[in-house]
Amino acid sequence: MTPKIDLLNEKIYPSLLRFVTPLLLMWLQTSIFGMVDLLIISNYTDTFAIDAVAGGISVMNIITYTIAALTTGGGILIGQYLGAQKYSEVKKIIGNMFVLFGVVGILIGIVMASLSSTIVNWLNLDGQAKIDGYNYLIITAIGIPFIMGFNIIASQLRAFGNSRSPFLFLVLAASVNIALDLVFVGALNMRATGAALASIISQVCSFSAAIIYIRVRNYPVLLTKNDIRFSGQCSKMTLRTGLPLALQDGIVLLSFTIILALVNLYGPEAGSGFGIGEKITFFCFVPLNAFSAALTATTAQNLGAGRLDRTKLYAKAGLVMQGILVTIIVIICEIFAPQIASLFTNEVEIINYAAAFIRIIAIDAYICIFIYVLNALFMGSGHTTFSMMQNVLSTLLVRLPLAFIFVFVAKAQVTVLAFAYPIASVFSLIACFIYFKIGRWKTIRQEKIPVQDIVG
């Protein structure tokens, strides 16, 4: 029953460093993967393809991160019950996740494929960019069930303290994707279609590697085929935890895509600059995302074991460690934004747009240091509804209204739209501090899963 990293008994800083390092590398390779993807498109195609792929990636990010959030709900429950040493409940949650989210992944793929044409129109893509965007979305929709499958297994492994294996699966996927991008886009000139094919093949590889791993190694709690069954109670608990996270991530990322659509009103050069800027500033959020996932797991296990003091120590350690990393990355972005943007294009107008977006969005990452740590405490304790509410409200009441005001009322320059990001984050930061002081997150709610609830 021993997890790969003992989050309940090992020293705080060494255990957090060991646990978060694969997560940092995972998010880092995801960032590099996204940058190389766009870099290949930029060097082998044209502005229309860049704009189309940037829009397509934004839409797929909504789906990918929503799926990751859904499965994280199950991972949080696994961590809580694992900390409480309720191993029979852990097995039931794992088995139910395969059935529940397997069906959900297929349904999301079908819906995505059917809406591809509508989404392309909504992104304000024109001419060749519209054709490229449609091809990218219709093909990547096929890979959604494999994205779901990988995230099911990855969230479960991380709940047990194994963050290394999911990272290795993604390294495989990224390597395959980059290699196939060079073949499909570079050698065969397949434009966005080639980028999409490379993506789904890489997703199949990561899912296949994860399946092979659990068949060979299994989990710290031995899972059999008989355990993979649907449970209404487990589904209710998992969705109650995961749906707020999914709704939160879905709405926040949707707002980014809406802002991209507004940026496209200023022309393909502005859209390309925004797409490049987002890919580069994703590096600023690498430590935030990695430590958020790590601290969610440490919180779930330690609060599940009734160890509040240890939970707080992990949060403090995470705040210090990620604060140092984010500060370094933000400084680099502020100083070298034009030089970094020039790696993607030699068009001065696009470089100027990208540099401006990078410098503004990097400020947002700095504000988010405290937000991500506090949200990890809330999510790990199962209080995901508040995490959802503050993110959704900051998006719907601040970020999007500001963006529309900048475009249609103030008639501002396109780069001003990026200021909607840090301003909205200030709203979230205030809300998180208030909820932290209230202290409701310090207690979790666990339920006994009745045996008869398992449907044979």
C-alpha positions as CSV (number, residue, x, y, z in Angstrom):
1,M,0.0,0.0,0.0
2,T,3.0,2.3,0.1
3,P,3.0,5.2,-2.5
4,K,6.0,6.0,-4.6
5,I,6.6,9.2,-2.6
6,D,5.3,9.1,1.0
7,L,3.6,12.5,1.3
8,L,2.5,11.8,4.8
9,N,5.8,11.1,6.5
10,E,8.8,12.3,4.4
11,K,10.4,15.6,5.1
12,I,8.5,18.5,3.5
13,Y,11.0,20.2,1.1
14,P,12.7,17.0,-0.1
15,S,9.4,15.1,-0.7
16,L,7.8,18.1,-2.4
17,L,10.8,18.6,-4.6
18,R,10.8,15.0,-5.6
19,F,7.1,15.0,-6.3
20,V,6.9,18.3,-8.1
21,T,10.1,17.8,-10.3
22,P,8.4,15.4,-12.8
23,L,5.4,17.8,-12.8
24,L,7.6,20.7,-13.6
25,L,9.3,18.8,-16.4
26,M,5.9,17.6,-17.6
27,W,4.5,21.2,-17.9
28,L,7.8,22.4,-19.3
29,Q,7.8,19.8,-22.0
30,T,4.1,20.7,-22.7
31,S,5.2,24.3,-23.1
32,I,8.1,23.3,-25.4
33,F,5.8,21.0,-27.3
34,G,3.4,23.8,-27.9
35,M,6.1,26.2,-28.9
36,V,7.8,23.8,-31.2
37,D,4.5,22.9,-32.8
38,L,3.8,26.6,-33.5
39,L,7.5,27.2,-34.5
40,I,7.3,24.5,-37.1
41,I,4.0,25.9,-38.4
42,S,5.6,29.4,-38.5
43,N,8.7,28.4,-40.4
44,Y,7.0,26.1,-43.0
45,T,3.7,27.8,-43.7
46,D,2.3,31.3,-43.6
47,T,0.4,33.8,-41.4
48,F,-3.0,32.2,-42.2
49,A,-1.8,28.7,-41.0
50,I,-0.3,30.3,-37.8
51,D,-3.5,32.1,-37.0
52,A,-5.6,28.9,-37.7
53,V,-3.4,26.6,-35.6
54,A,-3.2,29.2,-32.7
55,G,-7.0,29.3,-32.7
56,G,-7.3,25.5,-33.0
57,I,-4.9,25.0,-30.1
58,S,-6.8,27.5,-28.0
59,V,-10.0,25.5,-28.5
60,M,-8.3,22.2,-27.9
61,N,-6.7,23.6,-24.7
62,I,-10.3,24.2,-23.4
63,I,-11.1,20.6,-23.9
64,T,-7.8,19.2,-22.7
65,Y,-7.7,21.2,-19.5
66,T,-11.4,20.6,-18.8
67,I,-10.8,16.8,-19.1
68,A,-7.7,17.1,-16.8
69,A,-9.9,19.0,-14.3
70,L,-12.6,16.4,-14.4
71,T,-10.2,13.5,-13.8
72,T,-8.5,15.6,-11.1
73,G,-11.7,15.3,-9.1
74,G,-11.2,11.5,-9.0
75,G,-7.6,12.0,-8.1
76,I,-8.5,14.2,-5.1
77,L,-10.9,11.6,-3.8
78,I,-8.2,8.9,-4.2
79,G,-5.7,11.0,-2.2
80,Q,-8.2,11.7,0.6
81,Y,-9.2,8.1,1.0
82,L,-5.6,6.9,0.7
83,G,-4.6,9.3,3.5
84,A,-7.4,7.9,5.6
85,Q,-6.3,4.3,4.7
86,K,-9.7,3.4,3.2
87,Y,-8.3,1.2,0.5
88,S,-11.5,-0.5,-0.6
89,E,-13.0,2.9,-1.5
90,V,-9.8,3.8,-3.4
91,K,-10.3,0.8,-5.7
92,K,-13.9,1.6,-6.3
93,I,-13.2,5.1,-7.3
94,I,-10.4,4.0,-9.7
95,G,-12.6,1.4,-11.3
96,N,-15.5,3.8,-11.7
97,M,-13.4,6.5,-13.3
98,F,-12.5,4.3,-16.2
99,V,-16.2,3.6,-17.0
100,L,-17.6,7.1,-16.3
101,F,-14.9,9.2,-18.0
102,G,-14.5,6.7,-20.8
103,V,-18.0,7.4,-21.9
104,V,-17.7,11.1,-21.3
105,G,-14.5,11.3,-23.5
106,I,-16.3,9.7,-26.4
107,L,-19.2,12.1,-26.1
108,I,-17.0,15.1,-26.0
109,G,-15.2,14.0,-29.2
110,I,-18.5,13.6,-31.0
111,V,-19.7,17.0,-29.9
112,M,-16.4,18.6,-30.9
113,A,-16.4,17.1,-34.4
114,S,-20.0,18.2,-35.0
115,L,-19.3,21.8,-33.9
116,S,-16.0,22.3,-35.8
117,S,-17.5,24.4,-38.6
118,T,-19.3,26.7,-36.1
119,I,-16.2,27.2,-34.0
120,V,-14.1,28.2,-37.0
121,N,-16.7,30.9,-37.8
122,W,-16.8,32.0,-34.2
123,L,-13.0,32.5,-34.1
124,N,-13.3,35.1,-36.9
125,L,-10.9,33.2,-39.2
126,D,-11.1,34.2,-42.9
127,G,-10.0,32.7,-46.2
128,Q,-7.3,30.0,-46.0
129,A,-7.1,30.4,-42.2
130,K,-10.8,29.3,-42.0
131,I,-10.0,26.1,-44.1
132,D,-6.9,25.4,-42.0
133,G,-8.8,25.9,-38.8
134,Y,-11.6,23.6,-39.7
135,N,-9.2,20.8,-40.8
136,Y,-7.3,21.1,-37.5
137,L,-10.4,20.9,-35.3
138,I,-12.2,18.1,-37.1
139,I,-9.1,15.9,-37.0
140,T,-8.0,16.7,-33.4
141,A,-11.6,15.8,-32.2
142,I,-10.7,12.2,-33.0
143,G,-8.0,12.3,-30.4
144,I,-10.2,13.5,-27.5
145,P,-11.1,10.0,-26.1
146,F,-7.3,9.2,-26.0
147,I,-6.7,12.5,-24.1
148,M,-9.4,11.4,-21.6
149,G,-7.9,8.0,-21.2
150,F,-4.4,9.3,-20.5
151,N,-5.7,11.8,-18.0
152,I,-7.7,9.2,-16.1
153,I,-4.6,7.1,-15.5
154,A,-2.3,10.1,-14.9
155,S,-4.5,11.6,-12.2
156,Q,-4.7,8.3,-10.5
157,L,-1.0,7.7,-10.5
158,R,-0.3,11.2,-9.2
159,A,-2.8,10.6,-6.3
160,F,-0.6,7.8,-5.2
161,G,2.5,10.0,-5.3
162,N,3.7,8.8,-8.7
163,S,4.3,11.9,-10.8
164,R,7.2,10.5,-12.7
165,S,5.4,8.0,-14.9
166,P,2.8,10.5,-16.4
167,F,5.7,12.8,-17.2
168,L,7.5,10.0,-19.1
169,F,4.4,9.2,-21.1
170,L,4.1,12.8,-22.1
171,V,7.8,13.0,-23.1
172,L,7.0,10.1,-25.5
173,A,4.0,12.0,-26.9
174,A,5.9,15.2,-27.3
175,S,8.7,13.5,-29.1
176,V,6.4,11.7,-31.5
177,N,4.5,14.9,-32.1
178,I,7.5,17.0,-33.0
179,A,8.9,14.3,-35.2
180,L,5.7,13.9,-37.1
181,D,5.2,17.7,-37.4
182,L,8.5,17.9,-39.2
183,V,7.4,15.1,-41.6
184,F,3.7,16.2,-42.1
185,V,4.1,20.0,-42.0
186,G,7.8,20.4,-43.0
187,A,8.4,17.7,-45.6
188,L,4.9,17.0,-46.9
189,N,3.5,20.6,-46.6
190,M,0.2,19.4,-45.0
191,R,-0.2,22.7,-43.1
192,A,-2.7,22.5,-40.2
193,T,-3.9,19.1,-41.3
194,G,-0.4,17.7,-40.7
195,A,-0.2,19.4,-37.3
196,A,-3.5,17.8,-36.3
197,L,-2.5,14.3,-37.4
198,A,0.7,14.6,-35.5
199,S,-1.2,15.6,-32.4
200,I,-3.7,12.7,-32.4
201,I,-1.0,10.1,-33.1
202,S,1.1,11.4,-30.2
203,Q,-2.0,11.2,-28.0
204,V,-2.6,7.6,-28.9
205,C,1.1,6.9,-28.0
206,S,0.8,8.5,-24.5
207,F,-2.5,6.6,-23.8
208,S,-1.0,3.3,-25.0
209,A,2.1,3.8,-22.8
210,A,-0.1,4.5,-19.8
211,I,-2.2,1.4,-20.4
212,I,0.8,-0.8,-20.8
213,Y,2.3,0.6,-17.6
214,I,-0.7,-0.1,-15.3
215,R,-1.1,-3.6,-16.8
216,V,2.5,-4.4,-16.0
217,R,2.9,-2.5,-12.7
218,N,-0.7,-2.0,-11.5
219,Y,-1.4,0.4,-8.6
220,P,-0.2,0.4,-5.0
221,V,-3.7,-1.0,-4.3
222,L,-4.1,-4.1,-6.5
223,L,-6.8,-3.5,-9.1
224,T,-8.4,-6.3,-11.0
225,K,-10.8,-6.3,-14.0
226,N,-13.7,-7.0,-11.7
227,D,-13.0,-3.6,-10.0
228,I,-13.6,-1.7,-13.2
229,R,-17.4,-1.2,-12.8
230,F,-19.8,1.7,-12.7
231,S,-20.9,3.1,-9.3
232,G,-23.5,5.7,-9.0
233,Q,-22.2,6.8,-5.6
234,C,-18.6,7.1,-6.8
235,S,-19.8,9.0,-9.9
236,K,-21.7,11.4,-7.8
237,M,-18.7,12.0,-5.5
238,T,-16.2,12.3,-8.4
239,L,-18.3,14.7,-10.4
240,R,-19.1,16.8,-7.3
241,T,-15.4,17.3,-6.9
242,G,-14.4,17.4,-10.6
243,L,-17.2,19.3,-12.3
244,P,-16.5,22.6,-10.5
245,L,-12.8,22.3,-11.6
246,A,-13.8,21.5,-15.1
247,L,-16.3,24.3,-15.3
248,Q,-13.8,26.7,-13.9
249,D,-11.0,25.7,-16.4
250,G,-13.5,25.5,-19.3
251,I,-14.9,29.0,-18.7
252,V,-11.4,30.6,-18.1
253,L,-9.9,29.0,-21.2
254,L,-13.0,29.9,-23.2
255,S,-12.5,33.5,-22.2
256,F,-8.9,33.3,-23.6
257,T,-10.3,32.0,-26.9
258,I,-12.9,34.8,-27.0
259,I,-10.1,37.3,-26.5
260,L,-8.2,35.7,-29.3
261,A,-11.4,36.1,-31.5
262,L,-11.5,39.8,-30.5
263,V,-7.8,40.1,-31.4
264,N,-8.4,38.5,-34.8
265,L,-10.7,41.5,-35.6
266,Y,-7.5,43.6,-35.8
267,G,-6.1,41.3,-38.5
268,P,-4.2,38.0,-38.9
269,E,-0.9,39.7,-37.9
270,A,-2.4,40.6,-34.5
271,G,-3.9,37.1,-34.1
272,S,-0.6,35.5,-34.9
273,G,1.2,37.8,-32.4
274,F,-1.3,36.9,-29.7
275,G,-0.9,33.2,-30.5
276,I,2.9,33.4,-30.3
277,G,2.7,35.5,-27.1
278,E,0.4,33.0,-25.4
279,K,2.7,30.1,-26.2
280,I,5.7,31.9,-24.8
281,T,4.0,33.2,-21.6
282,F,2.8,29.6,-20.9
283,F,6.4,29.1,-19.6
284,C,5.5,31.6,-16.8
285,F,2.7,29.4,-15.7
286,V,4.7,26.1,-15.7
287,P,5.7,26.4,-12.0
288,L,2.2,27.5,-11.1
289,N,0.5,24.6,-12.7
290,A,3.1,22.1,-11.5
291,F,3.0,23.2,-7.8
292,S,-0.8,23.5,-8.0
293,A,-1.1,19.8,-9.0
294,A,1.5,18.8,-6.4
295,L,0.0,20.8,-3.5
296,T,-3.5,19.5,-4.4
297,A,-2.2,16.0,-3.9
298,T,-0.3,16.8,-0.6
299,T,-3.4,18.6,0.7
300,A,-5.7,15.7,-0.1
301,Q,-3.6,13.1,1.5
302,N,-2.6,15.1,4.6
303,L,-6.1,16.4,5.4
304,G,-7.4,12.9,4.7
305,A,-5.1,11.8,7.5
306,G,-6.1,14.7,9.7
307,R,-2.7,16.5,9.5
308,L,-3.6,20.2,9.0
309,D,-0.2,21.5,10.2
310,R,1.7,19.4,7.6
311,T,-0.7,20.6,5.0
312,K,0.2,24.2,5.8
313,L,3.9,23.4,5.7
314,Y,3.6,22.0,2.2
315,A,1.7,25.1,1.1
316,K,4.4,27.4,2.5
317,A,7.2,25.4,0.9
318,G,5.4,25.4,-2.5
319,L,4.9,29.2,-2.2
320,V,8.6,29.8,-1.7
321,M,9.8,27.4,-4.4
322,Q,7.4,28.4,-7.1
323,G,7.8,32.1,-6.3
324,I,11.5,31.9,-7.0
325,L,11.0,30.1,-10.3
326,V,8.1,32.4,-11.6
327,T,10.1,35.5,-10.7
328,I,13.1,34.3,-12.8
329,I,10.9,33.4,-15.8
330,V,8.9,36.7,-15.7
331,I,12.1,38.8,-15.6
332,I,13.4,36.9,-18.7
333,C,10.1,37.5,-20.5
334,E,10.1,41.2,-19.6
335,I,13.7,41.8,-20.8
336,F,13.9,39.5,-23.9
337,A,10.3,39.4,-25.2
338,P,11.2,40.7,-28.8
339,Q,14.1,38.4,-29.1
340,I,12.0,35.3,-28.1
341,A,9.2,36.3,-30.4
342,S,11.6,36.7,-33.3
343,L,12.3,32.9,-33.1
344,F,8.8,32.4,-34.6
345,T,8.8,34.9,-37.4
346,N,10.8,37.7,-39.0
347,E,7.8,39.9,-39.6
348,V,8.4,43.0,-37.5
349,E,4.6,43.7,-37.0
350,I,4.0,40.2,-35.6
351,I,7.1,40.4,-33.4
352,N,5.9,43.8,-31.9
353,Y,2.5,42.4,-31.2
354,A,3.9,39.3,-29.6
355,A,6.4,41.2,-27.4
356,A,3.7,43.5,-26.1
357,F,1.4,40.6,-25.2
358,I,4.2,38.7,-23.5
359,R,5.2,41.5,-21.2
360,I,1.6,42.2,-20.1
361,I,0.6,38.5,-19.6
362,A,3.8,37.8,-17.7
363,I,2.6,40.3,-15.1
364,D,-0.5,38.2,-14.7
365,A,1.6,35.1,-13.9
366,Y,3.3,37.0,-11.1
367,I,0.0,37.9,-9.5
368,C,-1.2,34.3,-9.8
369,I,1.6,32.9,-7.5
370,F,-0.6,33.2,-4.4
371,I,-3.8,32.3,-6.2
372,Y,-2.5,28.9,-7.4
373,V,-1.2,27.9,-3.9
374,L,-4.5,28.9,-2.2
375,N,-6.6,27.2,-4.8
376,A,-4.5,24.0,-4.3
377,L,-5.5,24.0,-0.7
378,F,-9.1,24.5,-1.5
379,M,-9.1,21.8,-4.2
380,G,-7.2,19.3,-2.2
381,S,-9.7,19.6,0.6
382,G,-12.6,19.0,-1.8
383,H,-13.8,22.7,-1.7
384,T,-13.7,22.9,-5.5
385,T,-16.9,24.9,-5.7
386,F,-15.3,28.0,-4.3
387,S,-12.3,27.6,-6.6
388,M,-14.7,27.5,-9.5
389,M,-16.8,30.4,-8.3
390,Q,-14.0,32.9,-7.9
391,N,-12.5,32.0,-11.2
392,V,-15.8,32.1,-13.1
393,L,-16.8,35.4,-11.5
394,S,-13.4,37.0,-12.3
395,T,-13.8,35.8,-15.9
396,L,-17.4,36.8,-16.4
397,L,-17.4,40.0,-14.3
398,V,-13.9,41.4,-15.0
399,R,-11.8,39.8,-17.8
400,L,-14.4,39.5,-20.6
401,P,-16.3,42.8,-19.9
402,L,-13.0,44.6,-19.9
403,A,-11.9,43.0,-23.2
404,F,-15.2,44.0,-24.9
405,I,-14.9,47.5,-23.4
406,F,-11.4,47.9,-24.7
407,V,-12.4,46.8,-28.2
408,F,-15.9,48.2,-28.8
409,V,-16.1,51.2,-26.4
410,A,-12.6,52.5,-25.9
411,K,-11.4,51.5,-29.4
412,A,-8.1,50.7,-27.8
413,Q,-5.0,49.3,-29.4
414,V,-5.1,45.5,-29.7
415,T,-2.3,45.0,-27.1
416,V,-4.4,46.8,-24.4
417,L,-6.7,43.7,-24.4
418,A,-4.0,41.8,-22.6
419,F,-4.5,44.0,-19.5
420,A,-7.8,42.2,-18.9
421,Y,-5.7,39.3,-17.6
422,P,-3.8,40.8,-14.6
423,I,-6.8,43.0,-13.6
424,A,-9.1,39.9,-13.4
425,S,-6.4,38.1,-11.4
426,V,-6.4,40.8,-8.7
427,F,-10.1,40.1,-8.2
428,S,-9.4,36.4,-7.8
429,L,-6.5,37.0,-5.4
430,I,-8.7,39.1,-3.0
431,A,-11.5,36.4,-3.1
432,C,-9.0,33.6,-2.3
433,F,-7.4,35.5,0.6
434,I,-10.9,36.1,2.1
435,Y,-11.9,32.4,1.8
436,F,-8.5,31.3,3.2
437,K,-9.0,33.4,6.3
438,I,-12.6,32.0,6.8
439,G,-11.0,28.6,7.1
440,R,-13.7,26.3,5.8
441,W,-11.1,24.5,3.5
442,K,-9.5,23.0,6.6
443,T,-12.1,20.3,6.8
444,I,-13.0,17.7,4.2
445,R,-16.1,15.6,3.7
446,Q,-15.7,11.8,3.1
447,E,-18.5,9.3,2.4
448,K,-18.6,5.6,2.8
449,I,-19.1,3.9,-0.5
450,P,-21.6,1.1,0.0
451,V,-20.7,-2.3,-1.6
452,Q,-24.1,-2.8,-3.0
453,D,-23.7,0.5,-4.9
454,I,-21.3,-1.2,-7.3
455,V,-23.2,-2.4,-10.3
456,G,-22.1,-5.8,-11.6
